[in-house]
Amino acid sequence: MNILAEVVKALSEASDLPVAELPADASLESLGLSSIHVMSAYVSLERVLDISFTGGDLRYAPTDTVRELAAAIGGIHAAR
């Protein structure tokens, strides 16, 4: 499973931004994505990846860019 592609798709659905406008190395802030968008994407990713995020899962992971967020989620997915 391509975690980066799934994260981009979830962020696209949460924000109504087209997938093509969500480059992997763009910061979430520069894309105008709020914490609400990210949380909505998390809910979608929990279903798609069959995982459950807990409060501390992403607390210390670098998640400034789409790629960093995907890497952090990929680590959680692999650990479960």
For each residue, the residues with C-beta under 8 A, 3 or more apart:
1: 6 49 77
2: 5 6
3: 6 7 49 70 71 73 74 77
4: 7 8 24 66 67 70 74
5: 2 8 9
6: 1 2 3 9 10 45 48 49 70
7: 3 4 10 11 41 45 66 69 70 73
8: 4 5 11 12 19 22 24 66 70
9: 5 6 12 13 19
10: 6 7 13 14 40 41 42 44 45 48
11: 7 8 14 15 17 22 31 33 37 38 41 66
12: 8 9 15 16 17 18 19 22
13: 9 10 16 40 41 44
14: 10 11 33 37 38 40 41 44
15: 11 12 31 32 33 37
16: 12 13
17: 11 12 21 22 31 32 33
18: 12 21 22
19: 8 9 12 22
20:
21: 17 18 31
22: 8 11 12 17 18 19 26 31 66
23: 26 66
24: 4 8 65 66 67 70
25: 65 66 67
26: 22 23 30 31 65 66
27: 30 31 64 65
28: 31 33 38 63 64 65 66 69
29: 32 33 64
30: 26 27
31: 11 15 17 21 22 26 27 28 66
32: 15 17 29
33: 11 14 15 17 28 29 37 38
34: 37 38
35: 38 39
36: 39 40
37: 11 14 15 33 34 40 41
38: 11 14 28 33 34 35 41 42 69
39: 35 36 42 43
40: 10 13 14 36 37 43 44
41: 7 10 11 13 14 37 38 44 45
42: 10 38 39 45 46 53
43: 39 40 46 47
44: 10 13 14 40 41 47 48
45: 6 7 10 41 42 48 49 51 73
46: 42 43 49 50 51 52 53
47: 43 44 50
48: 6 10 44 45
49: 1 3 6 45 46 73 77
50: 46 47
51: 45 46 76 77 80
52: 46
53: 42 46 57 58 76
54: 57
55: 59
56: 59
57: 53 54 61 72 76
58: 53 61 63 72 73 76
59: 55 56
60:
61: 57 58 68 71 72 75
62: 68 72
63: 28 58 68 69 72
64: 27 28 29 68
65: 24 25 26 27 28 68 69
66: 4 7 8 11 22 23 24 25 26 28 31 69 70
67: 4 24 25 70 71
68: 61 62 63 64 65 71 72
69: 7 28 38 63 65 66 72 73
70: 3 4 6 7 8 24 66 67 73 74
71: 3 61 67 68 74 75
72: 57 58 61 62 63 68 69 75 76
73: 3 7 45 49 58 69 70 76 77
74: 3 4 70 71 77 78
75: 61 71 72 78 79
76: 51 53 57 58 72 73 79 80
77: 1 3 49 51 73 74 80
78: 74 75
79: 75 76
80: 51 76 77
